[in-house]
Amino acid sequence: MYFVISTHTKPRYYKFDGKEPIDVDTIRLTNETLNGWRSEAVIANPMQAISELYKHQIPYFSTKKEARDMAVKHELKSFKYQKIGS
């Protein structure tokens, strides 16, 4: 599943309710190192993150295209996608 997030270092999640994206502080992020390269922050516990996002009524999308279409519909100027799960 895909979520639409802000481009901040610590992602903020869009609810598409006309307000600013929100922080979900209960989602723990970690930075992984692969072959000496540091990756972007990744979610430490994906199942817990999905549960927290559900509690905050953050919408998810089955495909990246669906997420993009929603972001475009709401005229977001800058956003990223976050894939959680498979």
C-alpha positions as CSV (number, residue, x, y, z in Angstrom):
1,M,0.0,0.0,0.0
2,Y,1.1,3.5,-0.8
3,F,0.7,6.7,1.3
4,V,1.2,10.3,0.1
5,I,3.8,12.1,2.3
6,S,5.5,15.4,2.5
7,T,9.1,15.9,1.3
8,H,10.3,16.7,4.8
9,T,13.1,14.6,6.3
10,K,10.6,13.2,8.8
11,P,7.6,12.5,6.6
12,R,4.3,14.0,7.3
13,Y,1.2,12.3,6.0
14,Y,-1.6,13.8,3.9
15,K,-5.2,13.2,4.9
16,F,-6.6,15.2,1.9
17,D,-9.0,17.0,4.3
18,G,-7.8,20.5,3.2
19,K,-5.4,20.9,6.0
20,E,-1.6,20.6,6.3
21,P,-0.1,17.1,6.4
22,I,0.2,15.7,9.9
23,D,3.0,14.1,11.9
24,V,2.4,10.6,13.2
25,D,4.9,10.6,16.1
26,T,4.3,7.0,17.0
27,I,5.9,5.7,13.8
28,R,9.5,4.9,14.5
29,L,11.9,5.5,11.7
30,T,15.4,4.1,11.3
31,N,18.2,4.7,8.8
32,E,19.7,1.6,7.2
33,T,23.2,1.4,5.8
34,L,23.7,-0.8,2.8
35,N,27.2,-1.3,1.4
36,G,28.4,1.9,3.2
37,W,25.6,4.0,1.8
38,R,23.0,5.5,4.0
39,S,19.5,5.1,2.8
40,E,16.4,7.3,3.5
41,A,14.7,6.8,6.7
42,V,12.6,3.6,6.7
43,I,9.8,2.4,9.0
44,A,11.1,0.2,11.7
45,N,7.8,-1.7,12.2
46,P,5.6,-1.7,9.1
47,M,2.6,-3.4,10.8
48,Q,2.6,-1.0,13.7
49,A,2.9,2.0,11.2
50,I,-0.1,0.8,9.2
51,S,-2.1,0.5,12.4
52,E,-1.2,4.0,13.5
53,L,-2.0,5.5,10.1
54,Y,-5.3,3.8,10.2
55,K,-6.0,5.3,13.6
56,H,-5.2,8.8,12.2
57,Q,-7.5,8.1,9.2
58,I,-4.7,8.5,6.7
59,P,-5.8,7.1,3.3
60,Y,-3.8,4.5,1.5
61,F,-3.7,3.5,-2.1
62,S,-3.2,0.2,-3.8
63,T,-1.0,1.6,-6.5
64,K,1.4,4.5,-6.9
65,K,-0.8,5.8,-9.8
66,E,-3.8,6.0,-7.5
67,A,-1.8,7.9,-4.9
68,R,-0.5,10.3,-7.6
69,D,-3.9,10.9,-9.0
70,M,-5.2,11.9,-5.5
71,A,-2.2,14.2,-5.0
72,V,-2.8,15.9,-8.3
73,K,-6.5,16.2,-7.7
74,H,-5.7,18.1,-4.5
75,E,-3.1,20.2,-6.3
76,L,-0.2,19.2,-4.1
77,K,3.0,20.9,-5.4
78,S,5.5,18.6,-3.7
79,F,5.0,15.2,-2.3
80,K,6.5,11.7,-2.2
81,Y,5.1,8.2,-1.9
82,Q,5.8,5.9,0.9
83,K,5.3,2.2,0.3
84,I,4.5,0.1,3.4
85,G,4.1,-3.6,3.2
86,S,4.1,-5.7,0.0
